[in-house]
């Protein structure tokens, strides 16, 4: 199976590929469903495609908003540019965008987004007959239903999400953000009101709220857990899935890189008929996440999917920053989080068996002075007395008291 990783910007795209992605999905500055992500401008799109080609990887571009009339004005020129640079596929949800793609860039394969809500073999067949190369199936399908779609439409590529945030609405089609915040989730600008705490108000008693209590902080009645199908990869492969996808274009470089290597290593184990080591699965708890769920792959159980108590993330490790250089006995690192001299840090690499731990003995600021602790958004030199592999990322286990 292909491993498809998120690329919210050019840096994340590169680390996804360094850490094992077979393909990445990204967006331009318009038309994608992650408007608050940095995304890629036109020059960065060209750079990204060139980088992917050099590494024999694929680049898929999301054009999966549900456009209004005004959104269609700039679309033809954008599609022409994607055709010129030769992206490997476009991901679309809406029939109007699909039609434009078929007319303007007929040579570029079209993948149908999960936002299109394909939940049956007949719907999959419909898109296939229109010319779609691949369907990204709705998250609401069971493995049994996926197997039937594969049997009924055998020549169609099938893709599913296996990890990341889940939407409380049907495959992402939500009006809450538009209604409450005038920010359309279906045009890439969701404010995530499903993660908020809600209370009940009776019409004739304005201002008197009745707590929907699950705990002392309120009730998160719409809040979903995070999807994690790590333990079901073998069944997913047997069901006929061609590509597995990680959600998270707005997450950190560390999130993208570590999840990519976790799933890539697991896929290699399956291919080589080796047991997946418990230490690899343990890495899933070392990235920022909400409580995990297997979602809908079995008979759905709402209590297993929704988290009624909190929308907070579980963060057992802090992302310190990528190693961008090594000068003699020092590592050059742009800092994302604070750490202190004397702390133990870890460096992770694309091959998780190569990970290293070390104690910080000296930190140098960019002017060469010795400092006792770091500040985010600065660049420092960390003393390290041995040569390391390329593309290392530094993390720190959070203190128990934190």
C-alpha positions in Angstrom: 0.0 0.0 0.0 1.1 3.6 -0.7 1.7 5.7 2.4 0.3 9.2 1.8 1.4 12.0 4.3 0.3 15.6 4.8 2.3 18.6 3.7 1.0 21.8 5.1 4.1 23.7 3.9 7.4 23.0 2.0 9.3 22.0 5.1 6.7 19.4 6.2 6.6 18.0 2.7 10.4 17.4 2.7 10.4 15.8 6.1 7.4 13.6 5.1 9.5 12.3 2.2 12.7 12.0 4.3 10.8 9.9 6.8 9.3 7.5 4.3 6.2 8.8 2.6 5.5 7.4 -0.9 3.4 10.4 -1.7 2.4 13.7 -0.1 -0.7 15.8 -0.4 -0.6 19.6 -0.3 -2.6 22.7 -1.3 -2.0 25.9 -3.1 -3.0 29.2 -1.5 -6.6 28.7 -2.7 -9.2 25.9 -3.2 -8.0 23.5 -0.4 -9.8 22.6 2.8 -7.0 23.9 5.1 -7.2 27.7 4.6 -5.4 28.4 7.9 -2.4 26.2 7.0 0.6 28.0 5.4 0.2 26.0 2.2 2.3 26.5 -1.0 2.5 29.5 -3.2 3.0 29.0 -7.0 6.8 28.9 -6.8 6.7 26.5 -3.8 4.4 24.2 -5.7 6.9 24.1 -8.5 9.7 23.5 -6.0 7.7 20.8 -4.3 7.0 18.9 -7.5 10.7 19.0 -8.5 11.7 17.7 -5.0 9.2 14.9 -5.2 10.4 13.9 -8.7 14.0 13.9 -7.5 13.1 11.5 -4.7 10.8 9.4 -6.9 7.7 10.3 -4.8 4.3 11.7 -5.8 2.6 15.0 -5.2 -1.2 15.3 -5.0 -2.8 18.7 -4.8 -6.1 19.3 -2.9 -8.7 21.3 -4.8 -11.5 20.0 -2.6 -13.5 23.0 -1.5 -17.2 23.3 -2.4 -16.8 26.5 -4.5 -19.2 29.4 -4.7 -19.4 31.3 -8.0 -16.6 33.7 -7.0 -14.3 30.8 -6.3 -14.4 29.7 -9.9 -13.0 32.8 -11.4 -9.3 32.0 -10.7 -9.6 28.2 -10.9 -8.9 27.7 -14.7 -5.5 29.6 -14.5 -4.5 27.7 -11.4 -5.3 24.3 -13.0 -3.3 25.3 -16.1 -0.3 25.9 -13.8 -0.7 22.6 -12.1 -0.7 21.0 -15.5 2.4 22.8 -16.5 4.4 21.7 -13.5 3.0 18.2 -13.8 1.6 17.3 -10.4 0.8 13.6 -10.0 -2.9 14.0 -9.2 -5.5 16.5 -8.0 -8.0 15.8 -5.2 -11.5 17.2 -5.8 -14.9 17.1 -4.1 -17.2 19.1 -6.3 -18.6 18.3 -9.8 -17.8 21.8 -11.1 -14.1 21.4 -10.1 -14.1 17.9 -11.5 -15.5 19.2 -14.8 -12.9 22.0 -15.0 -10.1 19.4 -14.4 -11.3 17.1 -17.1 -11.5 20.1 -19.6 -8.3 21.9 -18.7 -5.9 19.2 -17.4 -7.2 15.9 -18.8 -3.7 14.4 -18.5 -3.7 14.8 -14.6 -5.4 11.9 -12.7 -8.3 12.9 -10.5 -8.8 11.6 -7.0 -12.2 12.1 -5.4 -12.0 13.5 -1.9 -13.4 12.0 1.3 -15.5 15.2 1.3 -17.5 13.8 -1.6 -18.9 11.2 0.9 -18.5 8.1 -1.2 -20.1 5.4 0.9 -21.3 2.8 -1.7 -19.9 0.8 -4.6 -22.5 2.5 -6.9 -21.2 5.9 -6.0 -17.6 4.8 -6.5 -18.6 3.3 -9.9 -20.3 6.6 -10.9 -17.1 8.6 -10.3 -15.0 5.9 -12.0 -17.1 6.0 -15.2 -16.7 9.7 -15.3 -12.9 9.3 -15.3 -11.8 9.4 -11.6 -8.6 7.4 -11.0 -9.1 7.0 -7.2 -11.7 7.4 -4.5 -10.8 8.6 -1.0 -13.5 6.7 0.8 -15.7 8.2 3.5 -14.6 7.6 7.0 -18.0 6.2 7.9 -17.4 2.8 6.1 -16.8 -0.5 7.7 -14.1 -2.9 6.4 -16.9 -5.2 5.2 -18.3 -2.3 3.1 -14.9 -1.5 1.8 -14.4 -5.1 0.6 -17.6 -5.0 -1.3 -16.6 -1.7 -3.1 -13.3 -3.3 -4.0 -15.1 -6.4 -5.4 -17.6 -4.4 -7.4 -15.2 -1.8 -8.9 -11.9 -3.7 -9.1 -10.0 -1.3 -11.4 -10.6 1.8 -9.2 -7.9 2.8 -6.8 -9.1 3.1 -3.2 -7.7 5.2 -0.4 -8.7 5.7 3.3 -7.6 7.7 6.2 -5.9 5.7 8.9 -4.7 8.3 11.4 -5.6 11.8 12.6 -8.4 14.1 13.6 -12.0 13.1 12.8 -14.9 15.5 12.0 -18.2 15.0 13.8 -20.1 15.8 10.6 -20.6 13.4 7.8 -17.1 13.1 6.2 -16.4 16.7 6.9 -19.6 18.3 5.5 -20.4 20.7 8.4 -22.3 24.0 8.8 -21.5 24.7 12.4 -18.6 26.9 11.7 -20.5 28.9 9.0 -23.5 29.3 11.3 -21.6 30.3 14.5 -18.5 32.1 13.1 -19.2 32.9 9.5 -16.3 30.7 8.5 -17.1 27.9 6.1 -15.7 24.5 6.8 -16.6 23.5 3.2 -14.4 26.3 1.9 -11.4 25.4 4.1 -11.9 27.8 7.0 -13.3 25.7 9.8 -13.1 27.2 13.3 -13.8 23.8 14.9 -16.8 24.6 17.0 -17.3 20.9 17.5 -14.4 21.1 20.0 -16.1 23.7 22.2 -17.9 23.0 25.5 -21.7 23.4 25.3 -24.5 24.1 27.8 -28.3 23.9 27.5 -30.4 27.0 27.6 -34.3 26.9 28.0 -36.0 29.4 25.6 -38.0 31.3 28.3 -35.0 31.5 30.7 -32.3 33.4 28.7 -29.0 33.7 30.5 -29.7 30.6 32.6 -27.5 27.8 31.3 -27.9 24.2 32.3 -24.6 22.3 32.3 -24.5 19.1 30.3 -22.1 17.7 32.8 -19.7 14.9 32.0 -17.1 16.5 34.3 -16.6 19.8 36.2 -15.6 21.6 33.0 -18.7 20.9 30.9 -19.6 18.5 28.1 -18.0 18.2 24.6 -21.0 16.6 23.0 -19.7 16.9 19.4 -16.0 16.3 20.0 -14.5 13.3 18.2 -11.5 11.2 19.3 -8.6 10.8 16.9 -8.6 8.0 14.4 -5.8 5.4 14.7 -6.0 2.2 12.6 -2.4 1.1 13.3 -3.5 -2.3 14.6 -5.7 -2.9 11.6 -3.2 -2.4 8.7 -3.1 -6.1 7.7 -6.9 -6.2 7.4 -7.0 -2.9 5.5 -4.4 -4.3 3.0 -6.5 -7.5 2.6 -9.6 -5.4 2.0 -7.9 -4.1 -1.2 -6.9 -0.5 -0.2 -4.3 1.0 -2.4 -3.3 4.0 -0.3 -3.4 4.8 3.4 -3.5 8.4 4.5 -2.4 10.4 7.5 -4.4 13.6 8.4 -2.5 16.6 9.7 -1.5 19.4 7.3 -1.7 21.9 10.1 0.3 19.8 12.6 4.1 20.1 13.3 7.0 18.8 11.4 7.6 16.4 14.2 4.0 15.1 14.0 4.3 14.5 10.3 7.7 13.0 10.3 7.2 10.6 13.3 3.8 9.3 12.1 5.2 8.8 8.6 8.1 6.6 9.9 5.8 4.7 12.3 3.3 3.7 9.5 6.1 3.2 6.9 8.0 0.9 9.3 4.8 -1.1 10.0 4.0 -1.5 6.3 7.6 -2.8 5.7 7.0 -5.3 8.5 3.8 -6.5 6.9 5.5 -6.8 3.5 8.3 -8.8 5.0 6.0 -10.9 7.2 7.7 -9.6 10.3 6.1 -8.9 13.7 5.5 -5.2 14.3 7.7 -4.4 17.4 5.8 -3.0 20.5 8.4 -0.1 20.6 7.1 1.1 17.3 3.5 1.2 18.5 4.6 3.0 21.6 5.7 5.9 19.4 2.0 6.7 18.7 1.8 8.0 22.2 4.8 10.2 21.8 3.0 12.6 19.3 0.3 15.1 20.2 -3.1 13.5 19.9 -6.5 13.2 21.4 -7.7 9.8 22.7 -7.6 7.2 19.9 -10.5 5.4 18.3 -10.8 2.9 15.4 -13.7 4.9 14.1 -16.2 3.0 11.9 -14.1 0.0 10.6 -16.2 -2.3 12.8 -19.8 -1.9 13.9 -19.8 1.8 15.1 -20.0 2.5 18.8 -20.6 6.2 19.6 -18.9 5.8 23.0 -15.8 4.6 21.3 -15.7 7.5 18.8 -16.6 10.6 20.8 -14.8 12.2 23.7 -17.4 13.8 25.9 -15.1 15.0 28.6 -12.4 17.1 26.9 -11.1 18.4 23.6 -7.6 18.7 24.9 -4.6 17.1 23.3 -2.4 14.5 25.0 1.1 15.7 24.8 3.7 13.4 26.4 6.6 14.9 24.4 7.5 18.4 23.3 8.8 19.1 19.8 12.1 21.1 20.3 13.1 21.5 16.6 14.8 20.0 13.6 18.6 19.7 13.4 19.5 21.9 10.5 23.3 21.7 10.8 26.3 20.3 12.7 29.4 22.3 13.3 32.2 20.3 15.1 30.7 19.5 18.5 27.5 21.4 18.2 24.1 20.9 16.6 22.3 23.9 15.0 18.6 23.9 16.0 15.7 26.4 15.5 13.9 26.2 18.8 10.1 25.5 19.0 9.9 24.9 22.8 11.9 25.7 26.0 14.4 23.3 27.5 17.2 23.8 30.1 20.8 22.9 30.5 20.9 19.5 32.2 17.7 18.3 30.5 17.7 14.9 28.6 16.7 15.3 24.9 16.1 12.7 22.2 16.9 12.8 18.5 14.7 10.8 16.2 15.6 9.8 12.6 13.8 8.2 9.7 15.0 4.8 10.9 13.6 4.7 14.4 16.2 2.1 15.5 18.8 4.9 15.2 17.1 7.3 17.8 19.5 8.7 20.4 19.3 10.3 23.9 21.7 12.8 25.4 22.0 15.2 28.2 22.4 18.9 27.4 25.7 20.1 28.8 26.0 23.5 27.0 23.7 25.8 24.9 25.1 28.7 22.9 22.9 31.6 21.7 23.3 32.9 18.1 25.9 35.4 19.3 28.0 32.6 20.8 27.2 33.3 24.5 26.4 30.4 26.8 22.8 30.3 28.1 21.0 28.1 30.6 17.7 27.7 28.8 16.2 28.3 25.4 13.4 30.5 24.1 11.0 29.6 21.3 11.6 31.2 17.9 15.4 31.5 18.4 18.2 29.4 16.9 20.8 27.9 19.2 23.9 25.6 19.2 23.6 22.5 21.4 26.7 20.7 22.5 26.8 17.2 21.0 30.1 15.2 20.7 29.3 12.7 18.0 28.4 12.7 14.3 24.7 12.2 13.7 22.6 11.1 10.7 20.7 13.5 8.4 17.2 14.9 9.1 17.3 14.5 12.9 14.4 16.0 14.9 14.8 16.8 18.6 12.1 16.1 21.2 11.8 16.2 25.0 9.7 14.1 27.3 7.4 16.3 29.3 8.0 16.4 33.0 5.3 14.5 35.0 4.4 17.7 36.9 3.6 19.4 33.6 
